[in-house]
Amino acid sequence: MADEPVPPENGERPVSLRDGPVGTPRWVKIFGIVAAIVIVLIVVMLLFGGDHGPGRHTAPTGGAGHSPSAGVDSP
């Protein structure tokens, strides 16, 4: 019978496409690990990183956070 697969010499069963995927590729595992590390670092920065937000990129003001309007005298 020419259609039957020949078993390998080491005694293992032959691999066929019907067996399904062998395993997750290494690059997928590495990408997942790197993505998980980045997500953990972002969460840590948001929880313990200090002052965040748009106010961090503006110049500090001496008042209550608002600059005086034009034409208004301050006392």
Stockholm file with secondary structure:
# STOCKHOLM 1.0

chainA/1-75         MADEPVPPENGERPVSLRDGPVGTPRWVKIFGIVAAIVIVLIVVMLLFGGDHGPGRHTAPTGGAGHSPSAGVDSP
#=GR chainA/1-75 SS CCSSCCCCTTSCCCCCGGGCCCCCCHHHHHHHHHHHHHHHHHHHHHHHSCCCSGGGGSCCCSSSSCCCCTTCCCC
#=GC SS_cons        CCSSCCCCTTSCCCCCGGGCCCCCCHHHHHHHHHHHHHHHHHHHHHHHSCCCSGGGGSCCCSSSSCCCCTTCCCC
//
